[in-house]
């Protein structure tokens, strides 16, 4: 396989790549935001491979792969303005086409059935309202296989009664595996990193557990028809300005949410208690819309005022398989918080 000399592969992030990623605003027609934690978060990537397009010491584009056995997750898919040329910029369009052809060559080689790595699929998450991302994924042969729900949980005055922090993965591993072990793309390298949060019953048995990730975003636009205007006036709206802070919006993202008997009151107590411990007001939970962990509880949960005001947005799960397994389409997708932030 031959790739143009502009393509560079690294196992570690370079300063030039960080420069590209830190200036990237995500989203188009819906929400628009920047990751403020990227300079720290990128070093948490599990078994990463960075595929960059470089010229004259500048990174023009990047695709990062988290190599998770037979499934590789794609993130940090970012490109400089050279890939967004206008109608009259023929030279840039030719470069654009060349690079896309080279990326396609690499994707094809990864999924070649004779490849010793035996990668079964590449997968990623995209905003269905982002036409550029959607067209790009289709161009490279990715297809939608599932959809995630972005579910907010908010409390103006969260309280903690019995949530405790736990650092022992083995104490919750069986519970997590029973709930998520058969999910598509399940892996443990992110979720097994403490701290965890649990609730115990009167006998000391763990009846609920979760891991959360602290996230900071700069929000340029919140989702919704009037998202652009609302983003500008939120700082002046009582109540809402406690839940959303556009210049630095700090919130928690849960994963491996396990609640015994799908007890919605325990779920609310768990989430509220963690918010109280972190002195925050908002969680955003990305979960497959057909995941039993969500569908069995969602209709009965009081998700809070943010859910009522902004509603729930969707994220498409797209994948490109070496050979599609029809059974995979029936499984809920496992989502790690790291992959969304």
N, C-alpha and C positions, 0 to 999 in steps of 0.2 A: 504493500500500500504506500503510495507516494502522496505527501501533503506539501503544499507550498511552504517555503522556508519561513514565511511570516507566522506560521502556526508553531506555538511553543507549548510544551507540556511540563507541568511542575506539580509536585506533591505538596508544596507550600505556597502560600499567598505571597505575592511580590508587592512592594510599595506602589508600583505603577498600577497594578490591578486595584489596590485599595483606593487609589485616586479616582479611578473610573467608577467604582461601585458607590463610593460615598457621595458622589454628585448625581446619582441616578434617582429620578423620581419614578415610582411605580404607579401603574394604573393609567387610564385614559378617560373614558366616558363616565365611569362611576367614581369610586373613591380614588384619591391621589395622595400618596404619602411617601415619606423617606424614612428609612431605617436609621435611627440615631446610634444604634448599638453595633453597627456593622464592623467597626474596627476591632471590637472584642469578640463578637459573636462568630465571625468567620473562622476564628481559630478553634472553635468547638466542632467544626465540621468533622464527621466521622469518615475516616479513610478517604480523604478527598483527592481528586485529580482535577487540576485546573488546566483547561484548554483555552489558550489565549491567542488572539491575533495581534501581533505586535509589529510596529514599524517605527524606526528612528527613536527607539527608547520609549515609545508611547503605546499603551494598550488600547487598541481600537475596539476590541470586543472580547467577550469571555463566556465560556460555558463551564460550569463546575459540576462534577459528578461526585456524588457520595456513593462509594462502591460497597453495596450491601449484598454480598454474595451473588446470587443469580439475578438480582434486581438492582439496577443503578438509578438513583434518584438525581434529577437534574435541577439545579438552582443557580442563582447568580448569573442568569442569562441576560447579559447587558451588552449593548453595542453603542458605539459613538455615532455622531451625526453622519458619518460616511455611509451608514446603512439606512439613512433616512433621506436620501437624495431627492430633490425635486424633479419634475418632469423633464426639464431641459438639461439635467446634469448627466450626460451620457457616459462620461468616463467613470463617474462614481457608481453608476448603475452597473457598468461592466465589472467593476471591482466587487460590488455587492454580489452579483451573480457568481463570480469566481469563488468567493468565500463561501457562499451557500452551497455550491457544488462540492467544495472540499469538506464542509461539515457533513453533508449527506454521505460522502465517501467514508468518513470516519464512523458515522452511525451504522452504516451498512456493514462495515468490517466488524464492529462490536457484536452485531447480531448474526453474523455469519455462523451457520450451524457447525462449521469446521473450526471455529475459533476455540482455542484451548480454554479460554476463560469461561465459556459456556454461559454467557449472559442470556437470560431468557427475555428480559424486557427492560426498556428505558421508560421512566415515568416522570411526570411533572404536574404541577398545579398551575392553572391559569384562570384569570378573570374572564368569564364569558362575555363581558361587555367590552373587553379590550380586543378590538378587531385585529390590531397588529399582531398581538400574541397568538390569537386564534388562527390567523392566516399562516403565521410562521410555523405553528405546530402541525397544521394540515400539510404544509409544503414538505415537511420532513417525515410525513407518513404517520403522525400520531393521530389517534382517534380517542374520542371521549369514551371512558369506560365507567365512570361514576361521577357523582356530584356531592360536594361537601356543603354543609350548612354553616354559615357564620352566625353563631348564637351568642348574643351578649347576655351577661348577668350583671346587674348593678344594684347597689345598695347605697343610699345616702348615709345611713348610720349602721354600718355592719357591726355585728357583735360576735364574740367568740365565747362559747360555753365549754366545749370539750374537745376542740380540735388540737391535736398535738403534732409536733414535728418529729420525723423519724428518719434516720440515716441508713437503716438496714434494709437493703433491697431484698434479701432472702425472706424477710418478714412478710412481704407482700407479693413476692414473685409468683407463687402458685395462684393467688387471686387474680393477678394480671393475666397470666397465661390462660387461665380458664375463661376469661372474658374476651381476650384479644388474640390468643395464640393461633386461631384458625383464620384470622383476618388476612386479606391480601396485603402483601408487602410488610408483614409484621417483622420487626427487628427490635433488639433490646439495647443497642449501644448508646442511644440517647436516653431512653426512658429509665434505664437502670442507674442513672447518675443521681445521687441524692442532692438536696433533701426531698423527702416525701411528706405528705400530710395525711393523718388518719383520724378516724373516730372509732372509739372502742365502746362496746356495750358494758353493762354492769359486771359481766364476767371477765372482762379484759380482752374479749375477742374483737378483732378488727372487723368492723361492719362497713367501712367506707375508706377509700384511699384515693389519692391523686398526687400527681406531680405538677408543679406550676413553674412557668418561666416568666421572669420580669422583663417587660418590653417597653421601649421608648420610641415613639414615632413623632415625626413632624407631619401634621396633616394639612395638605394643601386643599383638599376637598373631601367632604364626607359624602357617602352615597346618597342617592335620592334625587328627584327632579329639581329640588331647590337647594341641593347640597352646596353649591358654590356660594350662594348668598348666606345660607345658614352658618357656614364655616366662619364667615366674617363677623356675624353678629353674636355667635355663641358666647364669646367672652363677656357680653353684656346681659346675658339671660340668666336670671337666678335659677338655681337647681342645675340647669344644663351646664353651666360653667364650672360646676363641681365634678361633672362626669366626663366632660370632654375639654381638653386644653390643647388647642391646635398646635401651638408652637412647641410644646413638649407634652405629648399625651402618654402618660405612664399607666400601664395596665398589666394584668396577669393573663397568661394563656395556659389552660389546663390540658393535661393529657393523661392517659391510662386512668380514666375516671371509672371507678368500681364502687357500686353501692349495693349492698346485700338486699335482695328482694325488691330491687328497684324502688326503694322507699324515697319518695320525692322530698319529704320533710328532712330526711337525713342529707340528701343532696344539697338542699338549700342551706342547711346548717353547716355543711362542709365548706361550701363556697363562701358563705358569709363570714365564717370563722377565719378563713385564710385571708380574705380582704381586710378583716380587722387586724390580723397579725401584721400585715404589711402596710396598714394605714392607707389603703387605697379604696376605690369605689367601683371599679369596673374589671370584669373578665371578658375575654373573647374566646369562645370555644369553637374550634374547627373540628367538625365531626361528620362522618358519612351520614347522609340523610336517611339511609336505611339501616344504620347501626342500631342494634337492639339497646345498647347503652343509652341511646338518645330517644329512639321512638317509644320505648316503654315508659319513659318519664316525662318527655317534653310537654305533652298536653296538660299536665297537672302541676307544672312548676310555675311559681311566680318569678319570672325572669327579671322583673324590675322595669323602671320607667324607660330606660334606654331601648329596650326591646319594643316597647309600645311606640316610641317616637321614630326610631330608625328602621324597625323591622329586621328582617333576616335576609342577608345576601347570600349568593351562591358562588362556589368555586368549582370549576371543572377539573376532574382528574383525567389526564390524557396519558396514553401509553403507546409505545411502539413495541410490538412483540417480534421475536424471531419466528414464533409460531403461536398463534392465539389459542389459549386454553379457554373453552367456553365456560367451564366451571368458575373461572376467575371473575366473570361478570356477575355471578350470583353472590359473591362474597362482599361484605363491607370492607372498605379500605382502612387500613390502620394509619393513623395520623399522629406524627410526633410534633410537638410544639415547635421544635427547632426548624422544621421544614416550612413553617408558615411565617416565621419572623426572621 
